[in-house]
């Protein structure tokens, strides 16, 4: 695509625009999901008890319906898979995945500390999972002596194995939960990695199978992008996809800050219009 002067438009910093676009769509869906969750589980009950306006009560009722809808359950799974695949693909483009993994781990630790203080602990959320996955990629890349094809084959193999192990353990876990409880090793897999009832995290994405999807993304990246160039034609900096691409480029900051921003906005709405003098979450 060209400008009016005939100068070709190119993506900033040679980014793969379709990856930013997909990541941006997922980020916006995540924001909407958490917005509805906060209304349904934190603010809505007090809104209804305070006899707020019909609009806010209706929003609370819709949030409750959405939280148990099949639409939410299916969309949430798809979005997580896409996030994980994109995280894996991005490992092929990052200049320093060790630094990237450590940064994500620090953000995850901060979230754990803050949410524990708020009595809603996130012990192993999506950022924790991404940190483990990225650092695992670093280890695999080191073992493969930084050969991209060896790294890709190992990632693909380990990723598929993780998903297969998850399916096997999930089936066994469903049949005989006590068998896992009696064996410390199986109990660890059943109740932490597979998300059993005895482990709680307000936001939770277990290693099995989530890291498997990330490693599969890392495994197919050199095949999809051998020249590290977009597979689709560049549509222009200000075309219809641009807003989604923007959110995709700042995804890490959205992961870290969006819940705080949502909570502050809803708390301010409560204090001003529904429960005067009460922020609800404080």
C-alpha positions as CSV (number, residue, x, y, z in Angstrom):
1,X,0.0,0.0,0.0
2,X,1.2,3.5,-0.8
3,X,0.5,7.0,0.4
4,X,-0.7,9.8,-1.8
5,X,2.9,10.7,-2.6
6,X,3.6,7.2,-3.7
7,X,5.7,6.2,-0.6
8,X,5.1,2.7,0.5
9,X,3.7,2.2,4.0
10,X,5.4,-0.4,6.2
11,X,4.6,-1.8,9.6
12,X,6.4,-0.1,12.4
13,X,9.6,-1.9,13.4
14,X,8.7,-4.7,10.9
15,X,6.1,-6.2,13.3
16,X,3.9,-9.0,12.1
17,X,0.7,-7.0,12.1
18,X,-1.7,-10.1,12.1
19,X,-0.1,-11.3,15.4
20,X,-0.7,-7.9,17.0
21,X,-4.2,-7.9,15.6
22,X,-5.1,-11.3,17.0
23,X,-3.5,-10.4,20.3
24,X,-5.5,-7.1,20.4
25,X,-8.8,-8.9,19.8
26,X,-8.0,-11.3,22.6
27,X,-7.0,-8.5,24.9
28,X,-10.3,-6.6,24.3
29,X,-12.3,-9.8,24.9
30,X,-10.3,-10.3,28.2
31,X,-11.1,-6.8,29.3
32,X,-14.8,-7.3,28.6
33,X,-14.8,-10.7,30.4
34,X,-13.1,-9.2,33.5
35,X,-15.4,-6.2,33.4
36,X,-18.5,-8.4,33.6
37,X,-16.8,-10.6,36.2
38,X,-16.1,-7.7,38.5
39,X,-19.7,-6.5,38.2
40,X,-21.2,-9.9,38.8
41,X,-19.0,-11.1,41.6
42,X,-17.8,-7.9,43.4
43,X,-20.0,-4.9,42.8
44,X,-23.4,-6.1,41.6
45,X,-24.8,-7.5,44.8
46,X,-24.2,-4.2,46.6
47,X,-25.6,-2.3,43.7
48,X,-28.8,-4.4,43.9
49,X,-29.0,-4.1,47.7
50,X,-28.6,-0.3,47.5
51,X,-31.6,-0.2,45.1
52,X,-29.5,1.4,42.4
53,X,-30.9,2.6,39.1
54,X,-32.5,0.1,36.8
55,X,-29.6,0.5,34.4
56,X,-27.0,-0.8,36.9
57,X,-29.3,-3.5,38.3
58,X,-29.9,-4.7,34.8
59,X,-26.1,-4.7,34.1
60,X,-25.6,-6.8,37.2
61,X,-28.3,-9.3,36.1
62,X,-26.7,-9.5,32.6
63,X,-23.3,-10.0,34.2
64,X,-24.6,-13.0,36.2
65,X,-26.2,-14.5,33.1
66,X,-23.0,-14.0,31.1
67,X,-20.7,-15.5,33.9
68,X,-22.4,-19.0,33.5
69,X,-23.1,-18.8,29.8
70,X,-21.7,-21.3,27.3
71,X,-20.6,-18.4,25.2
72,X,-18.2,-17.3,28.0
73,X,-16.9,-20.7,28.7
74,X,-16.2,-21.5,25.0
75,X,-14.8,-18.0,24.2
76,X,-12.5,-18.0,27.3
77,X,-10.9,-21.3,26.2
78,X,-10.4,-20.2,22.6
79,X,-8.9,-16.9,23.8
80,X,-6.5,-18.6,26.2
81,X,-5.3,-21.0,23.4
82,X,-4.7,-18.1,21.0
83,X,-2.9,-16.1,23.7
84,X,-0.6,-19.1,24.4
85,X,0.0,-19.9,20.7
86,X,0.9,-16.2,20.1
87,X,3.2,-16.2,23.1
88,X,5.0,-19.1,21.7
89,X,5.3,-17.6,18.2
90,X,6.6,-14.4,19.7
91,X,9.5,-16.2,21.2
92,X,10.9,-16.5,17.6
93,X,10.9,-12.7,17.3
94,X,12.1,-11.6,20.7
95,X,15.7,-10.5,20.9
96,X,16.0,-11.6,24.6
97,X,13.5,-14.1,25.8
98,X,15.4,-14.5,29.1
99,X,14.8,-10.8,29.9
100,X,11.2,-11.1,28.6
101,X,10.5,-14.2,30.8
102,X,12.0,-12.6,33.9
103,X,10.0,-9.4,33.3
104,X,6.8,-11.3,33.0
105,X,7.7,-13.3,36.2
106,X,8.2,-10.0,38.1
107,X,4.9,-8.7,37.0
108,X,3.2,-12.0,38.0
109,X,4.8,-11.8,41.4
110,X,3.6,-8.3,41.9
111,X,0.1,-9.4,41.0
112,X,0.3,-12.3,43.5
113,X,1.4,-9.9,46.3
114,X,-1.3,-7.3,45.6
115,X,-4.2,-9.8,45.1
116,X,-3.2,-11.7,48.3
117,X,-3.3,-8.4,50.2
118,X,-6.8,-7.9,48.7
119,X,-7.8,-11.4,49.8
120,X,-8.3,-12.5,46.2
121,X,-4.9,-14.3,45.6
122,X,-3.8,-15.0,42.1
123,X,-1.3,-17.7,42.7
124,X,-0.8,-19.0,39.2
125,X,-2.6,-16.7,36.7
126,X,-2.0,-16.2,33.0
127,X,1.2,-14.1,33.6
128,X,2.7,-16.9,35.8
129,X,1.9,-19.4,33.1
130,X,3.5,-17.2,30.4
131,X,6.6,-16.7,32.6
132,X,7.1,-20.4,33.0
133,X,6.5,-21.1,29.3
134,X,8.9,-18.4,28.1
135,X,11.7,-19.5,30.5
136,X,11.1,-23.1,29.5
137,X,11.6,-22.0,25.9
138,X,14.9,-20.4,26.9
139,X,16.0,-23.7,28.5
140,X,15.0,-25.6,25.4
141,X,16.8,-23.1,23.1
142,X,19.9,-23.5,25.2
143,X,19.8,-27.3,25.0
144,X,19.3,-27.0,21.3
145,X,22.4,-24.8,21.1
146,X,20.3,-21.9,19.7
147,X,19.5,-23.8,16.5
148,X,16.0,-22.6,15.6
149,X,15.0,-25.8,13.9
150,X,16.1,-28.0,16.7
151,X,14.4,-25.7,19.2
152,X,11.2,-25.9,17.1
153,X,11.2,-29.7,17.0
154,X,11.8,-30.0,20.8
155,X,9.2,-27.4,21.6
156,X,6.6,-29.1,19.3
157,X,7.4,-32.5,20.8
158,X,7.3,-31.3,24.4
159,X,4.1,-29.3,23.8
160,X,2.3,-32.3,22.3
161,X,3.5,-34.5,25.2
162,X,2.1,-32.0,27.7
163,X,-1.3,-32.0,26.1
164,X,-1.4,-35.8,25.9
165,X,-0.3,-36.1,29.6
166,X,-3.0,-33.6,30.5
167,X,-5.7,-35.7,28.7
168,X,-4.5,-38.9,30.4
169,X,-4.2,-37.4,33.9
170,X,-7.5,-35.6,33.6
171,X,-9.3,-38.8,32.7
172,X,-7.6,-40.7,35.5
173,X,-8.3,-37.8,37.9
174,X,-12.0,-37.8,37.0
175,X,-12.2,-41.6,37.6
176,X,-10.4,-41.9,40.9
177,X,-9.5,-38.6,42.6
178,X,-8.5,-40.5,45.8
179,X,-5.7,-42.2,43.9
180,X,-4.1,-38.8,43.3
181,X,-4.7,-37.7,46.9
182,X,-2.9,-40.8,48.3
183,X,0.2,-40.3,46.1
184,X,2.1,-37.0,46.6
185,X,3.4,-36.9,43.0
186,X,0.0,-37.6,41.4
187,X,-1.6,-35.2,43.9
188,X,0.7,-32.4,42.7
189,X,-0.3,-33.0,39.1
190,X,-4.0,-33.5,39.9
191,X,-4.5,-30.6,42.2
192,X,-2.1,-28.0,41.1
193,X,-1.2,-28.5,37.4
194,X,-4.6,-29.7,36.5
195,X,-6.5,-27.3,38.7
196,X,-8.0,-29.5,41.3
197,X,-10.5,-28.3,44.0
198,X,-7.9,-28.1,46.7
199,X,-5.8,-25.4,45.0
200,X,-7.2,-21.9,44.7
201,X,-6.2,-19.0,42.5
202,X,-8.5,-16.2,41.6
203,X,-7.1,-16.3,38.1
204,X,-5.8,-19.8,37.2
205,X,-4.1,-21.3,34.1
206,X,-2.4,-24.6,35.0
207,X,0.9,-25.7,33.4
208,X,-1.0,-28.7,31.9
209,X,-2.2,-28.0,29.2
210,X,-1.6,-24.3,28.9
211,X,2.2,-24.4,28.5
212,X,1.7,-27.1,25.9
213,X,-0.1,-24.7,23.6
214,X,2.6,-22.1,24.0
215,X,5.3,-24.6,23.1
216,X,3.3,-25.7,20.0
217,X,3.2,-22.1,19.0
218,X,7.0,-21.8,19.4
219,X,7.4,-25.1,17.4
220,X,5.4,-23.9,14.4
221,X,6.7,-20.3,14.3
222,X,9.8,-21.0,12.1
223,X,7.5,-22.9,9.7
224,X,4.9,-20.1,9.5
225,X,7.4,-17.2,9.5
226,X,10.8,-18.5,8.2
227,X,11.7,-15.0,7.0
228,X,10.1,-13.3,10.0
229,X,7.7,-11.4,7.7
230,X,3.9,-11.1,7.7
231,X,2.0,-13.7,5.8
232,X,-0.7,-11.2,4.9
233,X,-0.4,-7.9,2.9
234,X,0.2,-4.8,4.9
235,X,-3.1,-2.9,5.0
236,X,-1.8,0.5,6.1
237,X,-1.0,2.1,9.4
238,X,-4.5,3.6,9.9
239,X,-6.7,0.9,8.4
240,X,-9.5,-0.9,10.2
241,X,-7.2,-3.3,12.1
242,X,-5.1,-0.4,13.6
243,X,-7.1,-0.1,16.9
244,X,-6.8,-3.9,17.5
245,X,-3.1,-3.8,16.7
246,X,-2.5,-1.0,19.2
247,X,-4.0,-3.1,22.0
248,X,-2.0,-6.1,20.9
249,X,1.3,-4.1,21.0
250,X,0.7,-3.0,24.6
251,X,-0.7,-6.4,25.8
252,X,1.7,-6.9,28.6
253,X,0.7,-3.6,30.2
254,X,-2.9,-4.4,29.7
255,X,-2.5,-7.8,31.5
256,X,-0.9,-6.0,34.5
257,X,-3.1,-2.9,34.8
258,X,-6.5,-3.6,33.3
259,X,-8.1,-5.1,36.5
260,X,-6.9,-2.1,38.5
261,X,-8.3,0.3,36.0
262,X,-11.6,-1.6,35.8
263,X,-11.9,-1.8,39.6
264,X,-11.1,1.9,40.0
265,X,-13.8,2.9,37.4
266,X,-16.5,0.7,39.0
267,X,-15.6,1.8,42.5
268,X,-15.9,5.5,41.4
269,X,-19.3,4.7,39.8
270,X,-20.4,3.1,43.0
271,X,-19.3,5.9,45.2
272,X,-20.8,8.6,43.0
273,X,-24.1,7.1,41.8
274,X,-25.1,3.9,43.7
275,X,-23.5,3.5,47.1
276,X,-22.5,7.1,48.1
277,X,-19.5,7.2,50.3
278,X,-18.8,3.4,49.7
279,X,-16.3,2.3,47.1
280,X,-17.5,-1.3,47.7
281,X,-14.0,-2.9,47.3
282,X,-12.4,-0.9,50.1
